[in-house]
């Protein structure tokens, strides 16, 4: 009975950790959007005050720079949280674990 309770508790802890990771990502996403909107509007207003028209003000690299570079960081955060890594995802980890367990099993049988 204790093993079953431990298993349930472990699953609960993993689920809670997963929820915390998701919550962290969504908070990061909301902060990303809000801060970048503020920066973009501030940049546009500053450019308008410098006498630029909308096209010049909007297409200035500074308007998009933070969106782009912070967006790259956000993309890596999403890859981690949603296990989108095609090279070292959870399936890959499980296959490697099984592979090494089989190798250990064969090695131990060989020396018997």
C-alpha positions in Angstrom: 0.0 0.0 0.0 2.9 2.3 0.7 4.4 1.8 -2.7 1.1 2.7 -4.3 0.8 5.9 -2.2 4.4 6.8 -3.2 3.6 6.3 -6.8 0.5 8.5 -6.6 2.5 11.1 -4.7 5.3 11.1 -7.3 2.8 11.5 -10.2 1.1 14.3 -8.3 4.5 16.0 -7.8 5.4 15.6 -11.5 2.0 17.0 -12.5 2.4 19.9 -10.2 5.9 20.6 -11.6 4.5 20.5 -15.1 1.8 23.0 -14.2 4.4 25.3 -12.7 6.4 25.1 -15.9 3.3 25.9 -18.0 2.4 28.8 -15.7 5.9 30.2 -15.9 5.8 30.1 -19.7 2.4 31.8 -19.9 3.5 34.5 -17.4 6.6 35.0 -19.6 4.4 35.3 -22.7 2.1 37.9 -21.1 5.0 40.0 -19.8 6.6 39.7 -23.3 3.5 41.1 -25.0 2.8 43.8 -22.5 6.4 45.1 -22.2 6.9 45.0 -26.0 3.7 46.8 -26.7 4.7 49.5 -24.2 8.2 49.8 -25.8 6.8 49.9 -29.3 4.2 52.6 -28.5 6.9 54.6 -26.7 9.3 54.3 -29.6 6.5 55.3 -32.1 5.6 58.4 -30.0 9.3 59.4 -29.7 9.7 59.0 -33.5 6.6 61.0 -34.2 7.9 63.7 -31.9 11.1 63.8 -34.0 9.1 64.7 -37.0 9.0 61.2 -38.7 5.8 60.0 -40.4 4.1 56.8 -39.5 6.0 54.7 -42.1 9.4 55.9 -41.0 8.5 55.6 -37.3 7.1 52.1 -37.6 9.7 50.6 -39.9 12.6 51.7 -37.7 14.6 48.6 -36.6 14.4 49.8 -32.9 10.6 49.2 -33.1 11.2 45.5 -33.7 14.5 44.8 -32.1 13.2 43.8 -28.7 10.3 41.8 -30.2 12.8 39.8 -32.2 15.6 39.2 -29.7 13.3 38.6 -26.7 11.1 36.5 -29.0 14.1 34.2 -29.6 14.4 33.6 -25.9 10.6 33.1 -25.6 10.9 30.5 -28.4 13.5 28.5 -26.5 11.4 28.7 -23.3 8.4 27.3 -25.3 10.6 24.5 -26.8 11.6 23.5 -23.3 8.1 23.7 -21.7 6.3 22.0 -24.5 9.0 19.4 -25.3 9.3 20.6 -28.9 12.9 19.7 -29.2 13.1 17.2 -32.1 16.6 16.0 -31.1 16.5 15.4 -27.3 12.8 15.2 -26.5 11.2 12.9 -23.9 10.9 10.0 -26.5 14.6 10.2 -27.2 15.4 10.1 -23.5 13.2 7.1 -23.0 14.8 5.3 -26.0 18.2 6.0 -24.6 17.3 4.7 -21.1 15.9 1.5 -22.6 19.0 1.1 -24.8 21.4 1.4 -21.9 19.3 -0.8 -19.6 19.4 -3.5 -22.3 23.1 -3.1 -22.7 23.6 -3.5 -18.9 21.3 -6.5 -18.9 23.4 -8.2 -21.7 26.6 -7.3 -20.0 25.5 -8.9 -16.7 24.3 -12.0 -18.5 27.6 -12.4 -20.3 29.6 -12.5 -17.1 27.4 -15.1 -15.4 
